[in-house]
Amino acid sequence: MKEEKELRRSFLKRLLAGSAVVAASMAGSKPVKAKTPAPVPGGGDEVLYRETKAFKKYYETL
């Protein structure tokens, strides 16, 4: 009976120690920031969307 209690206690101690380590590492890490997109050669005035018959038909079904 004592051995079982000791095993449970040691397991809980390790679990708490591990969670403390994880919490400390999360608190110490810097948040990741998004990078700004690279400038597009040629000005970036390119039209990426063209309204075609297929698009019109699809949007009418919505």
C-alpha positions, 0 to 999 in steps of 0.5 A: 500500500505504501509503495502504491502511494509513493508511486502515485506521489512521484508521478504527480510530482513529475507531472507538476514539474513537467507542466511548470517547465512547459508553462515557463518555456511558453511564458519566455518565448516571443510571439511570432509576428507575420512578415511583410510581403515582398514588393511585387515587381512591376508595381503590383497593379495586376488584376488577380480576379477576372469575372467570367461566365463560370464565376457568374454561374457559380455565384448565382448558385450561392 
